[in-house]
C-alpha cells in the first residue's frame, strides 16, 4: 500500500498486478459462441466491420467477423422480411 503527499486521497497498489497478470473472472464462452452481436443499417456496414476488426484485437485467440443473412436479430432472411 502506498500513500504519498500532495493529493494522496486514494490508496494505490503500485506495481502489484503488473505485467498483464489476470485480475479476476471473466465470462466463459465456448468455441464458436458469438462474443458481440451488432445490428446496424446497411449504409453503416463498412464502418461497423472496421470497428469490429479493431475490437477483435482486444480479445485473446482468433476472432472472426461474420455478417448474417437474417434481418436484424430475427429468424427471417432479408428477402422474407
Secondary structure, 3 states (H helix, E strand, C coil): CECCCCCCCCCECCCCCCCCCCCCCCCCCCCCCCCCCCCCCHHHHHHHHHHHHHHHHHCCCCCCCCCCCECCCCCCECCCC
